Amino acid sequence: MLLLTEPKHESVRERWARVAKLGLARESEADPVLTSEHDLLTRREGLVEVFREEREILTSFSGELLNGPRVVIVADAEGVILSARSQWNEVEGSTRMRLVEGAHWGESTRGTNAIGTAALEGRAVAVVGGAHYELRNRELYCYATPVRDAYGEVVAILDVSGPLARHDERIGIAVQAAGLAMERALRTVAFADSRSGALATIERLIERAGDASLLVDASGLVRAINRPARVALGLAPSLHIAASLTSEQVFGLKFAQLISGAGRESARFETQGGIFRVTIEPVLGRAGRPLAALVRLEPERVPQPRPSESAAFARILGQDPRITKAKTLAATFARTPLPVLLLAETGTGKELFARAIHAESDRRDQPFVAVNCGALAPELIASELFGVAPGAFTGAARAGSDGRIAAAHRGTLFLDEIAEMPAALQASLLRVLDDGVYQRVGDTKDRKADFRLVCATCRDLPAMVADGRFRKDLFYRIHGACVTLPPLREREDVVWLAQRLLAPHALRLADSAADFLRAHDWPGNVRELKSAMAHAAALADGSEWVQREQLPTVLVTLQSKLTPQTRDGILQQAIDEALRATGGNVSEAARRLGVGRGTIYRAMRGRDEPGR
């Protein structure tokens, strides 16, 4: 989740531009748009479970969310405030600012604001002071996060707002933590009410199963996985499941795509551990909607390593000399205590390499812990890495919480997108790497951790060091050994790899499709190829051959090399080229083109739409 706290951020300009198109005035002094009492009651009744969990969970966070001049708000997915609780001494302030029950705070009504913007974008946001679109709201700070139900749908928005003079960024962390706790509670309740029994029962059955089994919930998270499945997927047998493991990482499929395969007796899939016959059973909730998928893997064939190749790296598919060289280098470095830096574009398999390095090291039986520095808000990375002392910002755990560094003790810590780490945290990380000593956020007690470090980035780190954006001493500390992973467009085994991905579906590439695959420059790398093959398999319709027409529309369009004739076409081409030049880094591509990141994201969504 991402928190935006500075009004000068380019995403704020994009949001304002989006709102301006609706004709809203920044100087608006209009009274709040209030829904009727009957409608308000109806909306509340539709979120009975949300309010039940909210009352229990927010009690744990009362010190952070309610103690002070602020108002805690629960709104529905449309941005209508259903509950507003406050210990704000200036109660009339919240009324004047229109933070009242029944008020519409959707972005189309109130412009850029935390409630409406979080509802529209489906992610946590911060709108502080001048980042608000309406001028009269500049006196507020607001943090909001969406709350998703067990089916992955946004059902509510949790928001905390207060006077700008009392702004505290730690409130944003507490809001996100409370929102995640509400989501977990909603999922637990839904599983307990499911036709297949309680979540705990399902997890126990998976743990005891002799075959490789895992449970994927509707949000795409792997909720449970047993030892045979961890082995099949190339995970350390002793590794406890990480909250970030998703069905897309395991199978290259989103939950909806995975559940669509339920009941197919001949379904097969190729993972890093080999080719498996797959059985998928849905776990149904109310009205027969799938809450989760119980997946079982029965091995048909496990790839044998080359004589000179370790079993861990044999699971990484590839015949190209450059990928073979990268695997050999990584395997050599894995057996040393050196920190390893992986230089690679997005989608090339950085985490697969990191896991293989861990599996080949003498720490293989200890935890492998992955942290994506680019996916966390800057103010969350510190607590995620180092942990939180009791009472630092959240009162959820009396003993505080341990971070990822503690979790990686004696094992391997993988820091993906290391270049995105804020400068302030780079110094803290350097100290840990020097002597293993660190402190939890808000704590004064030194702690120690012993871990192997693997880092990855798609950025030009030497250039960032030269520009002062990345610490030179940290760069040399993490640059113990360096492995460069080739982008897919530079590999000679694209067609071979595509055929391996199609093998579980008993499909083969026609010449027309193979020609397109060779000519495409693959800005999304192997991840894009997996998606393209899944797309083609879905459209095969009983045929043995995949033709070029069954490849994603974006792939065929890029291959045609047509000169765009419209402004949108020219912009799309410029964005595609910028993304390729920056290795898929959206922020850098936006900076080079002089546009906001929202423009890049819209273009990326647009090129994947049918007909584009």
C-alpha positions as CSV (number, residue, x, y, z in Angstrom):
1,M,0.0,0.0,0.0
2,L,1.1,3.5,-0.7
3,L,0.8,6.6,1.4
4,L,1.2,10.0,-0.3
5,T,2.0,12.8,2.2
6,E,3.4,15.6,0.1
7,P,1.1,17.9,-2.0
8,K,4.0,18.4,-4.4
9,H,4.0,14.7,-5.4
10,E,3.2,14.3,-9.1
11,S,0.4,11.9,-8.3
12,V,-1.4,14.7,-6.5
13,R,-1.4,16.7,-9.7
14,E,-2.8,13.8,-11.6
15,R,-5.6,13.5,-9.0
16,W,-6.4,17.1,-9.3
17,A,-6.5,16.9,-13.1
18,R,-8.9,13.9,-12.8
19,V,-11.2,15.9,-10.4
20,A,-11.0,19.1,-12.5
21,K,-12.5,17.2,-15.4
22,L,-15.7,16.7,-13.3
23,G,-16.2,20.5,-13.1
24,L,-15.6,20.7,-9.3
25,A,-14.5,24.1,-8.0
26,R,-11.6,24.4,-5.6
27,E,-13.2,27.3,-3.9
28,S,-16.5,25.4,-3.2
29,E,-18.3,26.4,0.0
30,A,-21.2,24.1,-0.7
31,D,-22.9,22.3,2.1
32,P,-22.3,18.5,2.4
33,V,-24.5,16.3,0.2
34,L,-26.3,14.2,2.8
35,T,-28.1,10.9,2.1
36,S,-31.5,10.2,3.7
37,E,-31.9,8.6,7.1
38,H,-33.5,5.6,5.5
39,D,-30.6,5.2,3.0
40,L,-28.0,5.6,5.7
41,L,-29.7,2.9,7.8
42,T,-29.8,0.6,4.7
43,R,-26.1,1.2,4.0
44,R,-25.2,0.4,7.6
45,E,-27.3,-2.8,7.6
46,G,-25.3,-4.0,4.6
47,L,-22.1,-3.7,6.6
48,V,-23.1,-5.3,9.9
49,E,-20.1,-7.6,10.0
50,V,-17.7,-4.7,9.2
51,F,-19.1,-2.7,12.1
52,R,-18.9,-5.7,14.5
53,E,-15.3,-6.3,13.7
54,E,-14.5,-2.5,13.6
55,R,-15.7,-2.1,17.2
56,E,-13.5,-4.9,18.5
57,I,-10.4,-4.1,16.5
58,L,-10.4,-0.4,16.9
59,T,-10.4,-0.9,20.7
60,S,-6.8,-2.2,20.3
61,F,-5.9,0.9,18.4
62,S,-7.8,3.4,20.5
63,G,-4.7,5.0,21.8
64,E,-3.5,5.9,18.3
65,L,-6.8,6.5,16.5
66,L,-9.1,8.0,19.2
67,N,-6.8,9.6,21.7
68,G,-6.5,13.2,20.4
69,P,-8.2,15.8,18.3
70,R,-9.2,13.5,15.5
71,V,-12.2,11.7,14.1
72,V,-12.4,8.0,13.1
73,I,-14.6,7.4,10.2
74,V,-16.1,4.3,8.5
75,A,-17.4,5.0,5.0
76,D,-18.9,2.6,2.5
77,A,-17.3,1.8,-0.9
78,E,-19.0,4.8,-2.4
79,G,-17.5,7.2,0.1
80,V,-20.7,7.8,2.2
81,I,-19.8,8.3,5.9
82,L,-21.6,5.6,8.0
83,S,-19.9,6.2,11.3
84,A,-17.9,9.1,12.7
85,R,-16.5,8.8,16.2
86,S,-14.4,11.6,17.7
87,Q,-12.7,12.8,20.9
88,W,-11.9,16.0,19.1
89,N,-12.3,18.9,21.6
90,E,-13.4,21.1,18.7
91,V,-16.3,18.9,17.6
92,E,-17.7,21.8,15.6
93,G,-14.5,21.6,13.6
94,S,-15.5,18.2,12.1
95,T,-19.0,19.5,11.5
96,R,-17.6,22.5,9.7
97,M,-15.4,20.4,7.6
98,R,-18.4,18.2,6.8
99,L,-17.1,15.0,8.4
100,V,-20.5,14.0,9.5
101,E,-22.5,10.8,9.2
102,G,-24.5,10.5,5.9
103,A,-22.2,12.9,4.1
104,H,-21.0,11.9,0.6
105,W,-17.2,12.1,0.4
106,G,-16.7,10.4,-2.9
107,E,-14.1,12.0,-5.1
108,S,-16.8,13.0,-7.6
109,T,-18.5,15.1,-4.9
110,R,-15.7,16.4,-2.7
111,G,-12.6,16.2,-5.0
112,T,-9.3,14.8,-3.9
113,N,-9.7,13.6,-0.3
114,A,-8.6,10.5,1.6
115,I,-12.0,8.7,1.8
116,G,-13.0,9.2,-1.8
117,T,-9.6,8.8,-3.3
118,A,-8.9,5.5,-1.4
119,A,-12.3,4.2,-2.6
120,L,-11.6,5.1,-6.2
121,E,-8.0,3.9,-6.3
122,G,-8.5,0.9,-4.1
123,R,-5.4,1.5,-2.0
124,A,-4.3,3.3,1.2
125,V,-3.7,7.0,0.7
126,A,-2.8,10.1,2.7
127,V,-4.2,13.5,1.7
128,V,-2.5,16.1,3.9
129,G,-3.2,19.9,4.0
130,G,-2.8,21.4,0.5
131,A,-3.1,18.0,-1.2
132,H,-6.9,18.4,-0.7
133,Y,-8.6,19.7,-3.9
134,E,-11.1,21.9,-2.0
135,L,-9.3,24.8,-0.4
136,R,-11.5,24.7,2.7
137,N,-10.1,21.3,3.5
138,R,-6.5,22.4,3.6
139,E,-6.7,22.6,7.4
140,L,-7.1,18.8,7.6
141,Y,-4.8,15.8,7.5
142,C,-6.6,12.6,6.4
143,Y,-5.4,9.0,6.2
144,A,-7.7,6.3,4.7
145,T,-7.4,2.7,3.7
146,P,-9.8,0.4,1.9
147,V,-11.2,-2.7,3.7
148,R,-11.8,-5.7,1.6
149,D,-14.1,-8.6,2.4
150,A,-13.2,-12.3,2.1
151,Y,-13.9,-12.1,-1.6
152,G,-11.3,-9.4,-2.2
153,E,-14.0,-6.7,-2.8
154,V,-13.7,-3.2,-1.2
155,V,-16.7,-3.0,1.2
156,A,-15.6,-0.1,3.4
157,I,-13.1,2.7,3.9
158,L,-11.4,3.4,7.3
159,D,-10.3,7.0,7.7
160,V,-8.8,9.1,10.4
161,S,-8.8,12.9,10.0
162,G,-7.8,15.8,12.2
163,P,-6.5,19.3,12.3
164,L,-3.3,19.8,10.2
165,A,-1.5,21.4,13.2
166,R,-1.7,18.1,15.0
167,H,-0.6,15.9,12.0
168,D,1.3,12.8,12.9
169,E,2.5,10.4,10.2
170,R,2.3,7.5,12.6
171,I,-1.5,7.7,12.5
172,G,-1.3,6.5,8.9
173,I,0.5,3.4,10.0
174,A,-2.1,2.7,12.6
175,V,-4.9,3.2,10.1
176,Q,-3.4,0.6,7.7
177,A,-2.7,-1.8,10.5
178,A,-6.3,-1.5,11.7
179,G,-7.6,-1.9,8.2
180,L,-5.6,-5.1,7.6
181,A,-6.8,-6.5,11.0
182,M,-10.4,-5.9,9.9
183,E,-9.8,-7.7,6.6
184,R,-8.2,-10.7,8.4
185,A,-11.2,-10.8,10.8
186,L,-13.7,-10.6,8.0
187,R,-11.9,-13.5,6.2
188,T,-11.8,-15.6,9.4
189,V,-15.6,-15.0,9.9
190,A,-16.3,-15.9,6.3
191,F,-14.3,-19.1,6.5
192,A,-16.0,-20.1,9.8
193,D,-19.3,-19.7,8.1
194,S,-18.2,-21.5,4.9
195,R,-19.8,-24.8,3.8
196,S,-16.5,-26.6,4.1
197,G,-16.0,-25.8,7.8
198,A,-13.8,-23.5,9.7
199,L,-10.5,-22.1,8.4
200,A,-8.5,-23.8,11.2
201,T,-9.9,-27.1,10.2
202,I,-9.0,-26.7,6.5
203,E,-5.5,-25.6,7.5
204,R,-5.0,-28.6,9.8
205,L,-6.1,-30.9,7.0
206,I,-3.6,-29.4,4.6
207,E,-0.8,-29.7,7.1
208,R,-1.6,-33.4,7.6
209,A,-2.0,-34.2,3.9
210,G,0.6,-36.4,2.4
211,D,0.3,-34.8,-1.0
212,A,1.4,-31.3,-1.9
213,S,-1.5,-29.0,-0.9
214,L,-2.1,-25.3,-0.5
215,L,-5.0,-23.0,0.2
216,V,-5.4,-19.7,-1.8
217,D,-8.0,-17.2,-0.6
218,A,-10.1,-14.9,-2.8
219,S,-7.5,-12.1,-2.5
220,G,-4.9,-14.4,-4.1
221,L,-2.9,-14.9,-0.9
222,V,-1.7,-18.4,-0.1
223,R,-3.2,-18.9,3.4
224,A,-1.8,-22.4,4.1
225,I,0.8,-24.6,2.5
226,N,2.2,-28.0,3.7
227,R,5.8,-29.3,3.6
228,P,5.4,-31.4,0.3
229,A,4.0,-28.3,-1.5
230,R,6.9,-26.1,-0.2
231,V,9.4,-28.7,-1.6
232,A,7.5,-28.9,-4.9
233,L,7.6,-25.1,-5.2
234,G,11.2,-24.7,-4.3
235,L,10.6,-23.1,-0.9
236,A,12.6,-24.1,2.2
237,P,10.9,-27.1,3.8
238,S,11.1,-25.4,7.2
239,L,9.9,-22.1,6.0
240,H,6.7,-20.7,7.6
241,I,4.5,-19.2,4.9
242,A,5.1,-15.6,4.2
243,A,2.1,-13.3,4.0
244,S,3.2,-12.0,0.6
245,L,3.1,-15.4,-1.2
246,T,0.4,-15.2,-3.9
247,S,-1.2,-17.4,-6.5
248,E,0.4,-15.3,-9.2
249,Q,3.9,-16.0,-7.8
250,V,3.2,-19.7,-7.5
251,F,1.1,-20.4,-10.6
252,G,1.2,-17.2,-12.7
253,L,-2.6,-17.0,-12.3
254,K,-4.9,-14.7,-10.4
255,F,-7.5,-16.3,-8.1
256,A,-10.3,-15.9,-10.6
257,Q,-8.2,-17.7,-13.2
258,L,-7.2,-20.4,-10.7
259,I,-10.8,-21.1,-9.5
260,S,-11.9,-21.4,-13.1
261,G,-9.9,-24.6,-13.3
262,A,-11.9,-26.3,-10.5
263,G,-13.3,-29.6,-11.5
264,R,-11.0,-30.2,-14.5
265,E,-9.6,-33.7,-14.1
266,S,-6.9,-33.2,-16.7
267,A,-5.6,-29.9,-15.5
268,R,-1.8,-29.7,-15.4
269,F,0.7,-27.1,-14.4
270,E,4.4,-26.6,-14.5
271,T,6.1,-25.1,-11.5
272,Q,9.7,-24.7,-10.7
273,G,9.5,-28.2,-9.2
274,G,8.3,-30.0,-12.3
275,I,5.0,-30.9,-14.0
276,F,2.1,-31.6,-11.8
277,R,-1.5,-32.9,-12.2
278,V,-3.6,-30.2,-10.5
279,T,-6.8,-30.7,-8.6
280,I,-8.7,-27.5,-7.5
281,E,-11.6,-27.6,-5.1
282,P,-13.4,-24.4,-4.3
283,V,-14.2,-23.5,-0.7
284,L,-17.6,-21.9,-0.9
285,G,-19.1,-19.2,1.3
286,R,-22.5,-17.7,1.4
287,A,-24.6,-17.8,-1.8
288,G,-22.1,-20.4,-3.1
289,R,-19.4,-17.8,-3.9
290,P,-15.8,-19.2,-3.8
291,L,-13.9,-18.0,-0.7
292,A,-10.8,-19.9,-1.5
293,A,-9.3,-22.7,-3.6
294,L,-7.8,-25.9,-2.2
295,V,-5.1,-26.9,-4.6
296,R,-3.4,-30.3,-4.7
297,L,-0.4,-31.1,-6.8
298,E,0.4,-34.6,-7.9
299,P,3.8,-34.8,-9.5
300,E,4.1,-36.3,-13.0
301,R,7.7,-35.3,-13.7
302,V,10.4,-33.5,-11.8
303,P,13.2,-31.9,-13.9
304,Q,16.6,-33.5,-13.4
305,P,19.5,-31.1,-13.0
306,R,22.4,-31.0,-15.4
307,P,25.5,-32.7,-14.1
308,S,27.0,-29.3,-13.4
309,E,23.8,-27.7,-12.1
310,S,22.4,-27.8,-8.6
311,A,18.9,-28.9,-7.9
312,A,17.9,-25.5,-6.6
313,F,18.8,-23.7,-9.8
314,A,17.5,-26.5,-12.1
315,R,14.0,-25.3,-11.3
316,I,14.7,-22.0,-13.1
317,L,13.8,-22.8,-16.7
318,G,16.1,-21.6,-19.5
319,Q,18.4,-22.8,-22.3
320,D,19.9,-19.4,-23.3
321,P,23.7,-19.2,-22.6
322,R,23.1,-15.9,-20.7
323,I,20.6,-17.4,-18.3
324,T,22.8,-20.5,-17.9
325,K,25.7,-18.2,-17.0
326,A,23.7,-16.3,-14.5
327,K,22.6,-19.5,-12.8
328,T,26.1,-20.8,-12.7
329,L,27.4,-17.5,-11.1
330,A,24.6,-17.4,-8.6
331,A,25.1,-21.0,-7.6
332,T,28.8,-20.3,-7.1
333,F,28.1,-17.2,-4.9
334,A,25.4,-19.0,-3.0
335,R,27.9,-21.3,-1.4
336,T,29.8,-18.3,0.0
337,P,28.8,-15.8,2.8
338,L,29.0,-12.9,0.3
339,P,26.0,-10.6,-0.1
340,V,24.6,-10.9,-3.6
341,L,23.2,-8.1,-5.8
342,L,20.9,-9.1,-8.6
343,L,20.6,-6.6,-11.4
344,A,17.5,-7.3,-13.5
345,E,14.4,-5.8,-15.1
346,T,11.0,-6.3,-13.6
347,G,9.6,-9.8,-14.4
348,T,12.9,-11.6,-15.0
349,G,12.7,-13.9,-12.0
350,K,14.7,-12.0,-9.4
351,E,12.9,-13.7,-6.5
352,L,13.3,-17.1,-8.0
353,F,17.1,-16.5,-8.1
354,A,17.1,-15.2,-4.6
355,R,15.2,-18.3,-3.3
356,A,17.6,-20.6,-5.3
357,I,20.6,-18.8,-3.7
358,H,19.1,-19.4,-0.3
359,A,18.3,-23.1,-1.1
360,E,21.9,-23.7,-2.2
361,S,23.5,-21.9,0.8
362,D,24.3,-23.4,4.2
363,R,21.3,-21.5,5.6
364,R,18.8,-23.5,3.5
365,D,17.0,-24.9,6.5
366,Q,16.5,-21.4,8.0
367,P,13.9,-18.7,7.0
368,F,13.9,-17.0,3.6
369,V,12.2,-13.6,4.1
370,A,11.4,-11.3,1.2
371,V,10.7,-7.5,1.4
372,N,9.8,-5.4,-1.6
373,C,11.0,-1.9,-0.8
374,G,9.2,-0.5,-3.7
375,A,5.8,-1.8,-2.7
376,L,5.9,-0.2,0.8
377,A,5.3,3.4,1.8
378,P,8.5,5.1,3.0
379,E,7.2,5.5,6.5
380,L,6.3,1.8,6.6
381,I,9.6,0.3,5.6
382,A,11.3,1.0,8.9
383,S,8.6,-0.8,11.0
384,E,8.4,-3.6,8.4
385,L,12.2,-4.2,8.5
386,F,13.1,-3.4,12.1
387,G,9.8,-4.0,14.0
388,V,7.9,-1.8,16.4
389,A,8.5,-1.3,20.2
390,P,5.5,-1.5,22.5
391,G,3.4,1.6,22.3
392,A,5.4,3.1,19.4
393,F,2.4,3.6,17.2
394,T,0.1,0.6,17.6
395,G,-1.2,-0.9,20.8
396,A,-2.3,-4.1,19.1
397,A,0.5,-6.2,20.7
398,R,1.7,-5.6,24.2
399,A,5.2,-6.8,23.4
400,G,5.4,-4.8,20.2
401,S,6.2,-6.6,16.9
402,D,9.3,-8.1,15.4
403,G,10.2,-7.0,11.9
404,R,11.5,-8.9,8.9
405,I,15.1,-8.7,10.0
406,A,14.3,-10.6,13.2
407,A,12.3,-13.1,11.1
408,A,15.4,-13.7,8.8
409,H,17.7,-14.4,11.8
410,R,20.1,-17.2,10.7
411,G,18.5,-17.3,7.3
412,T,18.3,-15.1,4.2
413,L,16.9,-11.6,3.8
414,F,15.9,-10.6,0.3
415,L,15.5,-6.9,-0.3
416,D,13.9,-6.4,-3.7
417,E,13.9,-2.9,-5.3
418,I,16.6,-1.9,-2.9
419,A,17.1,1.4,-4.8
420,E,13.7,2.6,-3.6
421,M,14.8,2.5,0.1
422,P,14.6,6.1,1.6
423,A,17.9,7.7,2.4
424,A,17.2,7.8,6.1
425,L,16.8,4.1,6.3
426,Q,19.9,3.4,4.2
427,A,22.1,4.5,7.2
428,S,20.1,2.2,9.5
429,L,20.5,-0.8,7.1
430,L,24.2,-0.1,6.8
431,R,24.7,-0.4,10.6
432,V,22.9,-3.8,10.6
433,L,25.1,-5.0,7.8
434,D,28.2,-3.9,9.6
435,D,27.7,-5.4,13.1
436,G,24.2,-7.0,13.0
437,V,22.9,-4.5,15.6
438,Y,19.6,-2.7,15.1
439,Q,16.7,-1.2,17.1
440,R,13.0,-1.6,16.7
441,V,11.1,1.6,15.8
442,G,10.4,3.6,19.0
443,D,12.8,1.4,21.0
444,T,16.2,2.2,22.6
445,K,17.3,-1.4,23.2
446,D,19.8,-2.9,20.8
447,R,19.0,-6.2,19.1
448,K,21.2,-8.5,17.0
449,A,20.4,-10.5,13.9
450,D,22.6,-12.8,11.7
451,F,21.4,-13.1,8.2
452,R,22.6,-13.5,4.6
453,L,21.6,-10.5,2.4
454,V,20.4,-10.8,-1.2
455,C,19.4,-7.5,-2.9
456,A,17.8,-6.8,-6.3
457,T,17.1,-3.7,-8.4
458,C,16.2,-2.7,-11.9
459,R,17.7,0.8,-11.4
460,D,21.2,2.0,-12.3
461,L,22.7,2.0,-8.8
462,P,26.1,3.5,-9.8
463,A,24.3,6.5,-11.4
464,M,22.2,6.9,-8.2
465,V,25.4,6.8,-6.1
466,A,26.9,9.5,-8.4
467,D,23.8,11.6,-8.0
468,G,23.7,11.3,-4.3
469,R,20.5,9.3,-4.3
470,F,22.0,6.2,-2.9
471,R,24.7,5.9,-0.2
472,K,28.1,5.0,-1.6
473,D,29.1,3.0,1.5
474,L,25.9,1.0,1.4
475,F,26.4,0.3,-2.3
476,Y,29.8,-1.2,-1.7
477,R,28.4,-3.2,1.2
478,I,25.7,-4.9,-0.7
479,H,27.8,-5.3,-3.9
480,G,29.7,-8.3,-2.6
481,A,28.9,-10.4,-5.6
482,C,26.8,-9.2,-8.6
483,V,24.7,-11.3,-11.0
484,T,23.0,-9.8,-14.0
485,L,19.8,-11.5,-15.3
486,P,19.2,-11.1,-19.0
487,P,15.9,-9.5,-20.1
488,L,13.7,-11.9,-22.1
489,R,14.1,-9.9,-25.3
490,E,17.8,-10.7,-25.3
491,R,17.3,-14.4,-24.8
492,E,17.3,-17.0,-27.6
493,D,15.0,-19.5,-25.8
494,V,11.7,-17.5,-25.9
495,V,9.9,-20.0,-28.0
496,W,11.3,-23.0,-26.1
497,L,10.3,-21.4,-22.8
498,A,6.8,-20.6,-24.2
499,Q,6.4,-24.2,-25.2
500,R,7.4,-25.4,-21.8
501,L,4.6,-23.2,-20.3
502,L,2.1,-24.6,-22.7
503,A,3.1,-28.2,-22.1
504,P,0.7,-28.7,-19.1
505,H,-2.2,-27.7,-21.4
506,A,-1.1,-30.2,-24.1
507,L,-0.7,-27.2,-26.5
508,R,1.9,-26.4,-29.2
509,L,2.9,-23.2,-30.9
510,A,2.0,-22.7,-34.5
511,D,4.6,-21.1,-36.7
512,S,2.6,-17.8,-36.8
513,A,2.6,-17.6,-33.0
514,A,6.3,-18.5,-32.7
515,D,7.2,-15.8,-35.2
516,F,5.3,-13.2,-33.1
517,L,7.0,-14.4,-29.9
518,R,10.5,-14.0,-31.5
519,A,9.8,-10.5,-32.8
520,H,8.2,-9.1,-29.6
521,D,10.5,-7.2,-27.3
522,W,8.8,-8.4,-24.0
523,P,8.8,-5.3,-21.8
524,G,7.2,-7.4,-19.0
525,N,9.8,-10.2,-19.5
526,V,9.0,-13.7,-18.3
527,R,6.0,-12.5,-16.3
528,E,4.5,-11.2,-19.5
529,L,5.3,-14.4,-21.3
530,K,3.5,-16.5,-18.6
531,S,0.5,-14.2,-18.9
532,A,0.5,-14.4,-22.7
533,M,0.6,-18.3,-22.6
534,A,-2.2,-18.4,-20.0
535,H,-4.2,-16.1,-22.3
536,A,-3.6,-18.3,-25.3
537,A,-4.4,-21.5,-23.4
538,A,-7.8,-20.0,-22.3
539,L,-8.6,-19.3,-26.0
540,A,-7.4,-22.6,-27.3
541,D,-10.9,-24.0,-27.3
542,G,-10.0,-27.7,-27.8
543,S,-7.4,-27.0,-30.5
544,E,-3.9,-28.5,-30.2
545,W,-2.2,-25.5,-31.8
546,V,-1.9,-21.9,-30.5
547,Q,-2.2,-19.4,-33.4
548,R,-1.1,-15.8,-33.3
549,E,-4.8,-14.7,-33.0
550,Q,-4.9,-16.4,-29.6
551,L,-2.1,-14.3,-28.2
552,P,-3.0,-11.1,-26.2
553,T,-4.1,-8.2,-28.3
554,V,-1.4,-6.0,-27.0
555,L,1.2,-8.5,-28.2
556,V,-0.1,-8.7,-31.7
557,T,-0.4,-4.9,-31.9
558,L,3.1,-4.3,-30.8
559,Q,4.4,-6.9,-33.2
560,S,2.6,-5.2,-36.2
561,K,5.0,-2.2,-36.0
562,L,2.3,0.1,-37.2
563,T,3.0,3.8,-37.0
564,P,0.5,5.4,-34.7
565,Q,-1.7,8.0,-36.3
566,T,-3.4,9.5,-33.3
567,R,-2.2,11.5,-30.3
568,D,-3.2,8.6,-28.0
569,G,-1.2,6.2,-30.2
570,I,1.8,8.4,-30.1
571,L,1.6,8.8,-26.4
572,Q,1.2,5.0,-26.0
573,Q,4.3,4.3,-28.0
574,A,6.3,6.9,-26.1
575,I,5.2,5.3,-22.8
576,D,6.1,1.8,-24.0
577,E,9.5,2.9,-25.0
578,A,10.1,4.8,-21.7
579,L,9.1,1.8,-19.7
580,R,11.4,-0.5,-21.7
581,A,14.3,2.0,-21.3
582,T,13.8,2.2,-17.5
583,G,13.3,-1.5,-17.0
584,G,9.6,-1.1,-16.1
585,N,10.1,1.6,-13.5
586,V,7.0,3.7,-13.7
587,S,8.3,6.7,-11.6
588,E,11.4,7.0,-13.8
589,A,9.4,6.6,-17.0
590,A,7.0,9.3,-15.9
591,R,9.9,11.7,-15.0
592,R,11.5,11.2,-18.4
593,L,8.3,11.9,-20.2
594,G,7.2,14.8,-17.9
595,V,3.9,13.2,-17.1
596,G,2.3,11.9,-13.9
597,R,2.5,8.2,-12.9
598,G,-1.3,8.0,-13.3
599,T,-0.8,8.6,-17.0
600,I,1.6,5.7,-17.2
601,Y,-0.7,3.4,-15.3
602,R,-3.7,4.3,-17.4
603,A,-1.7,3.6,-20.6
604,M,-0.6,0.3,-19.2
605,R,-4.2,-0.7,-18.4
606,G,-5.4,0.6,-21.8
607,R,-3.0,-1.4,-23.9
608,D,-4.2,-4.6,-22.2
609,E,-7.9,-3.9,-23.0
610,P,-9.5,-6.0,-25.7
611,G,-9.5,-4.1,-29.0
612,R,-6.4,-2.0,-28.2
